[in-house]
Amino acid sequence: MKSSHDTALQRDPRAIVELYADRAAGLSAEEIAAKYNLPAPAVYRYLRSAHQACGLWRPYDYRTAPPPADAAVQIYWLGYLTASGRVLGQGNAATLVLAIHPHDEPHVQTLVADLVRGHPRVEFADSSLEGRQAYVRDPVLAEVLLQWGLANSLAAASVSLDYVPAALAPDFVRGYLEGSRRTPPFGGTRLTPAPPGRNARLVLVGPPTLVASLRRVLRTTCGVQEGVVEPTRQAGLVALSYAAADGTAILARAYHRPVRTGPRAVRFVARFASPR
């Protein structure tokens, strides 16, 4: 059974990064466990996972090494999974579960091809509460996502943008928009989202810690105003909204070089993409 220390550690990317940093500085797993009052098996598990192949780098990798050639693809998927995914179970039984639009199944297959190494298993099913679901049964990817701060629900997640290179923040935002079923432009059941209207606001919904990160990153990378944060009817979630002009600026930045984008984003790609 997991200790409360291990559960808290899974929700704090910064704490997990410090484990790797201590190991790089020469501390043993036992010394690291004692330093943070953690169970030694939990520390061994995190350190062992650093040697398992995954198409998504861990936060510590992004902190300590130049971004890989496919970093924009990785960060797009990180945004998509932050909005749509949760991790259930632990160890070899850990499963990534995504709430998706029914027409996004081929897109999920692309996600699996990009991020999973080995022999992936992905299944699709309908839930009476959540709608269409995708189940990606790859414990290595699930473990890496836990290290980024994904949890068993969006409200419990604490994904941090501190380890996302600033130049790739628009890729994260594009993925987050396309993965969200809660708000326009990609929420709901429409096959193709309507282009934003002249007076339409852009709204992003998430837990307060993530929304605070998005607010800061969008201000610095897109040159927009602070945005307005308001509570929602969903427990643990807040809404970050932008006026039409700022929303259009965010979309233009997110879609100017869409190395990955969903099949329902054709209108946005056509409107905002620019030659690479």
N, C-alpha and C positions, 0 to 999 in steps of 0.2 A: 504493500500500500504506500502511496506517495506521502511524504511528510509535507507539512504546511510550508516548510522552507523550499522544497523542490517545486511545489505548485507556484509559489510566488516568483521563483527564479524563472520559470517558463514564461511568465508574463512581463519580464523585464529584460529586454535585449541588452541594456547597458551592463547589467550584472553578469550576463553570460559572456559578453565581450571581455569583462575583467577576468573571468576564469581563464580564457585563452591567453590574455596578456600575461597573467601570472605564470602560466605554464611556459610561455615563451621566455620569461625572465628567469626560468630555471627552477621554479617551485615544483615539488612533487604533487601528485594528486592528493595525497594524505595531508600535506601542508596546506594546500588550497582549501580542502574541506575544513580543516581546523580554523583557518583564517576567517571563513565566512559562516562557520557553525552549520555546515551542510553535511548530509550523509555522504560518506565516501563513495558509495555506489552511484549516487547522482552525479558526482564530479567525474567519475570514470566514464559514465555514459555520455556526458557532454564532450569530454575530450576524445573519446573513441569515435564519436560521430564526425570529427574533423577529417578523418581518413576515409570516409565513405563517399563514393562518387555521387554527385547530384548536379543537375543542370542549373540550380539556383545557388549562388554563393551565399555563405553565411555573413551576417553583419561584420564579424571580425575580419573576414577576407576583404570586404570593401574598405574597411578602416585601414588595413595594413598593406595593401597591394594596389597597383594600378588596375583600373577596371578591365575586365576581359573584353574581347572583341564583340561578344554578344550581350554586353551589359544592358543596352537599351531594351533588348528583348526580355531579359531577366526582370528588369525593373517594371516593364509594362505588366508582366504576369504577376509580379508582386502586388501591384496596385489592383489588378483584377481579382486576385485571391483575397486581398484585404477586404474588398467590398462584398465578395460573394462566398467566401470559404470559411470553414471552421474545421478544427482538428478534433476528432473523437477517438477515444481509446489511447493506448500508450504502447511503447515497445514495438514488437513485430506486428501487433494488431492495430496500430495507429492508422487511421483512415482520414484522408482529406475529403470533405463533403462540400459540394458547391450547390448553391441555389442559382439556377440558370434560367434564361429564356429558352423555351423549347427549340428555337431555331439556332441556338448556340452550340448544339452538340458537336458539329464538326470543328468548331473553334476550340472546344475542350480537348478534342483529339490532337489539335495542333499544340495546345498547352502541354499535353502529356509527351508528345514527341520532343518538345523543346527542353523540358525540365526533368524528365524521368530517365534514369539510366538502367539498363538491364531489361527486364521483361515486365512492363507495366500491365496493370489490370484496371480497367475503367468500366464502370457499369452505369446505366441510366435507369431511373425509376421515378414514379410520380408519388408525391406525398400529399395527403389531404390538407395539410397545414402549410407546407412550403412550396407546393407546386413541383416543377421539374427539378430533379436532383441528379448530380453526377457524383459518383463515388470513385475516387482514385486511391487504390490500395497499394501505396508505396510508402513504407515506414520511413525511408530515408528523407524523402521530400517532406513528409509530415514533421519529422524532427527538425529539419531546417526551418520550416515555417513557424514552429513553436519558438525557435530561437529568434525569429524576427518579431515575435509577439502575438502571433495568431493564437486564438484560444477556442473554446468550445461554443462561443457565441460572439457576434460582433460587439456586443456591449462589453464583454470581458476582455476584448483584445487591447493590446497596447503597442501596436506596430509603430515604430519610431522612424521618422525620416532622417534622423541624424546621420545614418550610415548610407543614405542614398546620395550619390554625387549630385551636386546642384544642377549640373548640365542635364541630368537624367530625370529631374523632378517632373517635367512635362510628360514623360513616358509613364511615370507612376500615376499622375492625374488622369491621363487618358485611360489607363487600365482601370482605375477606380471608378471613373464615370461609366465605362462600358460594363463593369461587373455589377453595378448597383441596380437592384430591381425595385428600390424604394422611391426613387425620384426621377424626374425627367433629366436628360433626354432619353435615357435607355431603360428607365423603369416602366412597369406596366406590361401589357401584352402585345403592343403594336409590333408588327414585323419590321417596319422601317420607321425610326423616329422622325418626327417632323422637325424641320430646321427651326432654330430658336426664333420666336417672333420679336418684333421690334421692341416690345415692352416686357419680354419674358425675363425672369430672373433665373440665374443658375444656382442650383441648390445641391450641396453635398451633405449627406447625413452620415454620422459616425459617432464613436465614443469621444468624450471631451478631449482626451489626450491626443488622439489622432487629429481631430479637428483643429486643435491648437497648432499642431505641426503643419497641417495643410495651410492654415491661415498665414503662418509665417513664411512658408515656402512660396506660396502664390504671390504674396506681396513683393518678395525679392526677385522672383524669376519672371513674373508677368507685369510688374509695375502697377498692380491694381490696389484699390483701397483695402482697408482692413476686412471688409465683409461683416455681416451681421450674424451673430450667433444667438440662436433661440432654442428653447427646449422643444422637444417633440412629445407626441403621445406614447412613444416607445420608450420603455424604461431603459435608462442608461445611455440614451442617444440624444445628440443635439444636432441642429441643422445650421449649416454655414451657408448663407445666401449672398449673392452678388447682384447688383443692378445690371441691367441689360448690357451696357457698354463694357463693364468689367467682365461680365460673363463671356461676351464675345471675344475679348482679349485673351481670356484663359483658354477658350476653345482654339483660337488661332495659334496660340503657343503650343498647345498639346497636339495639334494635328499638322504642324508644319513639316514633320518628317515621320510619319507613322510607320515605323519598321514592323510593328504588329498592330493590327486593329481588327475588330470584330466584323462579321459579315453585315451587321445591321447599321454600320457606321458609314455607309457609302456616301451619303449626302454630306457628312462632315468632312470626309476625306476630299471629296470633290471641291468643297468650298474653301478649305483651309490649307490643303497640302501644297508644298512647294518642292521643286526639284531638289534632290539631295546634293 
